[in-house]
């Protein structure tokens, strides 16, 4: 995409301002005022009668108010949903310990969603194959059946497939125990996941090194941390359930499933997994979105992990939930979202190395909104209009010519219009004058200069004493200016930069590899500038809020490990070339 197209679209916006209107209900109290007058004139008996007659006259205008409010409050219950969704859309159970929680979401014509899991009618076609209890499917025997879910006259069929129902799944340190530390908050940066651990015990941050964690649990103070003869008396267990003093406090209850998992692992000998275990390939968070009607409304969540061996597993009880905006939507660690004040929030669920999100919008209770017809001048307008409709926000009016002219000049050329330019624009009767002035500004040299300035900062065009010479950077700057002035597409410019080779004088694009010569930092810069991703966190541990792992970080960095640099005939010039060798070593696994 080129600059002219980008700026034309951005400046073609109406510079929409979002105005949220709040309706205040003011209660009138005429009764006390009416009673105050007859209190002073109570002597004449005849004057008391008009005061009594005035009382029934005043409630009359008040009677229609509750009558009008009642139907408005009952409308959401009377309107039938336009769609009913069941999550997940299918159930696949493997082994006797597997299970799958199911939730039902009703979607209404106005976009509001409701959690109707408790109100829906459930019918399992074959009760000999599975058991449905507390909105969860449990295996009983191998086979396939269907779960019928009915709400408001709409029925949804959910296929259920069960395999190895008679087999018990062996306890796994990496698949079962490591998620307990994540759920309990034990391996976070504020607890034992800190670089130096906490109170003499260290875990890898967010579990990026499970083998190291197993070693520290079983070989460091083994007779204290774990007790294979009496698993319940292990220090690991007693501190977690609050049986003995613990700086982090009680993490979960003794009867909880998390604690039972730890005890089961200890009873099995606290062994590590004998080989590679199926990796988590993806994590699904349901529902993917919700529009909640009023403060206090709730929505249950369910999380399912998919593994490399083709199996899936309900990990709702093991996922760690986070809300990006707790004021609007707060989520409990049991997986229930509670609506707060008006706004939007992303609810995230973290399991293993994966973090997935769900978009929640919270609206005032019973908010009435009719989406206006908005102009669509380009595809950016389409996205803006869709967002306004989701949030039930009315856009402001179109800005005035004076406001538009000031904004477009500052955005495109970074300067204010002259008096002559202002008068000419305001006096023009051309209906397309806004588009005309945009095209004119895009052809001015100031447009090129302002974007060269922005890109020069991103590409680090600067001299470094005794390292990067003035001549090299001047050639680099001239190259960038020529690319922007000629409207070169960004993808083409990026390709020339990253694949550049030769001398920094003869091929100015090679200067990108002169300013930064560290392989890891080069990879970080390329990821941030050209891919829009900050991967620095993954250098030391798995990214806490994104999908990037340490393996991803070092594998990506390896692409730039064979960039060679040598001096040219001119000592001021550097030659960039493919060295044909070079590697990056993973600090934990030692792999290259």
N, C-alpha and C positions, 0 to 999 in steps of 0.2 A: 504494500500500500504506500502511495507517495504522500508527501507533505501537503500538497495542494488539496488533495481529496480529504485528508484528515482535518485540515483547518477549515475547509468549506463546510464540512459537516458540523464541526464544533461551533463555529460562529453562526451557523444557520439556526441554532437553537434559540428558543424564545427567552432564554435566561430565566427559566421558570423558578419562581420563589414558592416555597411550600408554606402555606398558611393553615395552621390548625385552629379551627374554631371550637370554642367550648361554650356549651349552653348552661347557663346558670338559672336555677329555679328559685325565684324569690317568693316566699310565702307572705301573703298579705294578712294582717291581723286587724280587721276593722272592729271586731267585737269589743275589745277593751275600750276603744275610743267611744263607742256608742254607749257603753255602760258608765263612762265617766260623767257624762252630762246629766243623766237623771239622778246621779248620786248627789249633786248639788241642788237640784230642783225637786227633791223628793216630797216636799210639803203638799203641793196640789195633787190630789188623787187623779185628776183628769190628765195631767201631764205624764203620768206614769204609763198610761195606755199607749200613747204613740211610741214610747220607748220599747214597749213589749211588741208592738206591731212591726217595729223596724227590725227586730231580731229575725223573724222568719224571712224577711225580705232579703237579708244579707246572705244566708246560706245558698240561695238559689243560684247565683253565679258560681258558687263553689262546687255544686253537685255535678256539673258536666266534667269537671277536671278529673276526678277518679274514674268516671265512666270512659273518658278518652284514653286514660293511661292503661286500663285493664286489657283492652284488645291488643294494644301495642306490645304488652308483656307476654301475651299468649300466642302471638303470631309465630315465633320460632318453633313452638311445640306443635302447632297445627300444620305448618308447611311440611310437606313430605320431602325427603331428601331426593336429590336428582341422581345420586349414585351412592353405592355402598361398596367399600373396599375392605378386603380382609388381608391382613399381613401376618406372616408371609403368604404368598399365593399358593405355595405348596409345602408339604411337610415330608421330610425324609429322615427317618430314624434308623440308627445303626447301633446295635448292642442294647442290653437291658437298661443301661444307665442313661441312655439318651432320652431327650424330651424336647418339646417345642411349644413355647407359649404363643398364643394367637390373639391378635387384637382386631377390633372392627372399628372402622371410621366411616361416619356418614358425612357426605358432602351435600350441602344445600345449594339451591339455585343462586343465592347471593354470595356464594363462595365460602361461607362459614362452614367449619368442620366440627364434628362432635365425636367424642369417644363413646361409642354405644356398645362396648364389649359386654357390659353387665346387662344391657337391655335386650341383646340379640337372643334369638332362639337357636339352639345348637342340636344337631342330630348326626350322630356317627352311624354310618351305614352298617358297619359290621363291628359289633362290640366284642367279638372274639379276637380280633386282631389288635385292637387298641383300646385305651381307656382315656376318656376326656374328663378332666377334673380341674377345677379352678382355672378354667380357660387355658389349660395345658394338655397336650396330647402325649400319652405315655405308651410305649410298645408292650404288646402282650404276646404276639406271635407273628411270624413272617407272612407277608402278603401285601396286597394293595386294597385300599378302600377309599371312601370319600367322607369328608366332613361337610355337612350342609349348614350354612349360616344364613338365617333369615331375619331381616329387620325391615319394618315398614312396608311389607309386601314384596321386598326385593330379596331374592335368594342367590347366594354365591356358593359354588361348589369348590371345595379345596381338596385336591388329590393328596392321599396319604400313602406313603410307601415305607414298609418296615423290613429291615434285614437284620439277621443275626440277633433276633430278639432273645434267644436263650443264652447268649454269650455275655460274659461280664467284661467290660473294658478294663484293662490293666491300668493302674495308676501311672501317670507319666509326670516326671519332674518338670519338663519344659512345657507340656500342654496343660497340666493341672495345677502344679504348685506355683510356678512362676506367675501365672495370672492372679493368684491370691495376694502376692506381694504388691502387685500393681493396684488391685482393687482396694487393699487395705491402706494404700498410701505409704507403704514401707520403703519403696525404692525411689521416692521423689527426692529432689534436690534439697529439700528442707529436712529430710530424715536420713535414713541409712544410705540413700543414693548420693549423698554429698561426696565430694572428691576424697575427703578423709573419713567418711562414714559418720556415725553418731554413736557416742558412748562405747567406743571400741569395736563396733560391728559395722561392716561396710557391705553394701550391695551395689551392683552395677546400676547406673541411672536408667530408670525405666526398663531394666532388664535386658540391656544390650549384650551382656556377657553371661548367659545362663550357666555355662560350665564353670566359670570363675565363681559364680554365686554358690554353686553346689559345693565346690571345694571349701569355700569359707564357712559354709554351714556345717559341714561334716568333719573338717579337719582342724579348724581353728576352735579351740576350747570345746572339742567334741563331747566331752563328758558333761559339759554344762548346757550347751545349746540344744543338744538332742539326747534323748534318753530312750533307747530302743527297748529297754526292759519295761519301762512305764512311759509310754508316749505322752500321756496327759501331763506328766511331770516335767516334760522337756521345757527348758527355759524359753525356747522359741514359742511354745504354746502358751505357757503361763503369762508371759508378758503380753502376748497378743490379746488374750481374753481378760486382762486386768487382774489376774490372780496374784501377781506380785507387782511391786512398783515399777512403772515404766514411764520414761520421759515422754514418750508419744501418747501415753494414755491407753485406754481400752480401744482396740481396733475393731473387734467384732465379738459377738456373744459366744459362749461355750457351745451352745446348741446349734449355732449357725452352720451353714453348708461350707463356708470357708474354713472354719476350724475343723470340721469333720474331714475335709480334704487333707489338711496337714497331718491329722492323726492317722488317717488311712495310709499316707505316704510313709510315716514313721513306722507303722505296723508292718509295712512291706519291706522294711530294712533301710529306708532313706536312700535308696539307690538312685543313681543317675540313669538316664536313658541309655541303653546299650549301644545304640547307633543313631542314625539320623531319623528324626520324626517328621511326619508330614507337615510341611510349612503352611502357614495361613496365607492363602492366595488373595482373599478379599474378605471384607466385613460389610454387612448390610445393616443399616439402621432404619427401622420402621416406626411410624410412618415417615416418608421422605419430606413431608411438609404438613403444616397445619395452620388454620386461621381460627383463633380462639375468640369466643364471644364473651367478653367481660372478665373482670378480675375474679379470680377464684376458680375458674373453669380448669379442668384437668385433662391430661392426655397421657395414657400409658405408652411406654416404648418397649420394643423388643429388638434384640440384636442377635444376628446370626453370622457365624464365621464359616467360611468355606475353605476346605483344606486341599492340598495337592493330590491326595489320594482319591478325590471325588466325593468325600463325605462332607457333611455339614453338621453344625452343632449350635444349639442355643446357648449363647454366652452372655445373656442379659445380666445374670447374677455375677459375672466376672468382669464385665466392662466397667470402665471408670467414666462417669458422666460429668460433663462440664457445660456451663451456660456462658455464652459470650456476653450476655446482658441479663443479669439476675434481676434487675429492676422490672423488666418486662416479662421474663419467663425464667422461673427457677426450677431446677431439676434435682431430684433426690437421687441418692445412690441406689435406690430400688428401681429407678427408671420411670419416674412419674413427673411430668412437667406440670407446673401450676402457674397460671396466668397472673401477671401483675398489672402494672400500668401500661397504657397504650404504647406500642412500639414494636420492634422486631428483634429477634435473637436467633443465633445459630446454636443449636444444641449439639454438642459433640460427644461421641462415644469413642473411647480409646481401648483397644484390645490388641495385645501382641505389639507389633510394630505399626499397626494401622490406626488411623484416626479418621472417622467419617462424621459427616454432619447432616443435620436436618433443619430446614428453615421454618421458623415459627413467627407468626404475626399475631399480635394481641390488639383487639379493638374494644372500644367501649361497649358496654352491654346494650344491645338493641339499637346500635347505630344505624340510622337510615342514610343510605347513600345511593345516588343515581349517577352513574358514570357519564360525564359529558362527552360530546363528540369533539375530539381533538384532532387538529391538523397533523398529517404525517408528511413532512417534507423530505425525510430520509430515514434510514433504518435506525439511527440513534433515537429519533423521535419515537419510533415504535417501542423501543425498550423503555424509554422514559415514561411513555403513556401507560405501558403495562404495569410498571412499578407504581405509578400513581393510583391506578385502579386497584391493585392489590392492597395498598395501604389506605384506601378510601380517602384520598387527599384531592382537593380541588386545586388546580393550578392557578397561578395569578394571571392577570390580564397581560396581553402583549406589551412589552416595554415600549416606551416612547422613542421617537427618532433620536432625541438628545441622548437618552440612556444607551441606546444601541450603538450610536456612533462612538461614544466614549469607550464602551466596552470592547468593541471590535478593534479599535485602534490599539488599545493596550494589549489585547490578546495576540494580535498578529504582528505588529511592528514595535510594540513596547513603548509607544509615545502617544501623546494626546494630539488630536487634530488641530490644525491652525484655525484662526478665525475665518479665513476665506473658505477653507474646506468645510467648516461647520455651516456657514451661511449657504454655501452651494448645495449641500446635502439636504438641509431643512427646506430650502425653497424648491427643490426638485419635485415634480409631480409624477415622476416615473414610478409605476407600481413595483418595479423590480429593482429599485435603487439600492436596496440592502444587498442583494446579490451582486450588483455592479460594483459597489464599494469594496466588497470582499475580494472580488477578482482583481481589482486595482491594487489593493494592499498586498496581495500575494505576489505581485510582480515587482514590488519595491525591494531595494537592497537591504532595508532594515529587517525585512522578514528573514532573509538569508542570514544576516548577522546575528539575530537573536537565537536562531536555531543552531547556528555554529557554536555560539557560546554555550548552549545547553549540552550539545553533544561533546564539545571539547572537555567539559567537566566529567562526563561519563567515561570518555575514552582516555582520560588522564593525560591530556596534552600539556606537558610542562617540562621545563628543563631541570636537570639535576646536576649540580656541580661535580665535575670529574666523572660523570657517568652518562648523562643524556645531553647532547650538545644542542646549541641554538639552531644550527643548520638543520638537524634532523627534525626538530619540532616545527620549524618553519615549513619544511616540506610536508609534514604531517598535517599541519593546519591548512595549508593551501589545498591539499588533497580533499580534506573534509569539506572545505568551502565549495570546491568545484562540484562535489557530489550533490550537495544540497541545492546549489544554484541550478544544476542541470536536472533537478527533480528525480534523482536516482532512487528507485524503490529501496526500502530499508532492507529487505531480505537480500537483495543483490549487494548492497554495501556491506552487510554483515558477512556474507560469504567471502567477499574479497579480503576483509580484515582477518578472519579466522584462518583462512587457507593461504595467507600471504607468505611468500618466501623470497629471498634475495637480499640486497643491500638496503639499508635504511635511507640511503640517498637515492638509489636508483628506483626503488619500489617503496613509496612513502607509507603504504599500508602496513609494512612490516614493523613500523615503529610501535604498533600496539603491543608487541612482545618485548620491547626494549625497556619501557618504564617499569614493568613488573616481571621479575625473572624467577620468582618462586613458583613451583609447579602447582602447589595447593592453592595459593592465592590467585593464580591465573585462572584456575578452574572456578573458584568462588566468584571472581569478577565476571567471567563469561556467563555463569548461571544467573547472576543478579541483573546484569545489563541487558542481555539478549534473551533470557528465558523468564525473567521476572520472578526468580526464586532465590531465597536466602537459604543456602545449605550449610552455612558456617557451623550451626549447632551440631550437625551430623559428623563433624570431624572427631568429636570426643565421645558422642553417644547418639543413639537414635533420636531423631527429631521428635520433641514432645507433642507438637501440634500439626505435624505434617507427615506425609508417608515416607519421607527420606530416611534411610537407615545409614549406619556407618559403612556398610558394604556398598551402598549406592554412592556415597561420597567418594570413596577411594577408587571405585571402578570408573566413575566419571573423571576423576583427576588423572587416571592413567592415560586418558586420551591425549593429554598434553605433556606427558613425561618424556617424549622423544623430540621435543623442540630443541634444536641445537642452536648455539650462538657462538660466533667467532669474530675476531677483528678482521676488517678489510684492509686493503692497501693503504687507504687513508685511515689513520688511527682514530679519527672521529667517527668513522662509519662502522656499524655492526652488521654482520651477515647472519640472517635467519635461515635455517635449513632443517631438513629432516635428518636427525642424527641416526636413525635406524636402530637405536637401542635406548634403554632407560625404562625404569619401572617404578611403581609406587607400592610400598609395603604397608599392609594392614597392621596397625599397632597391636591389635588384640589377637587375631588369628595367625598373624605372621605371613599370610598369603600375599603374593605379589601379582 
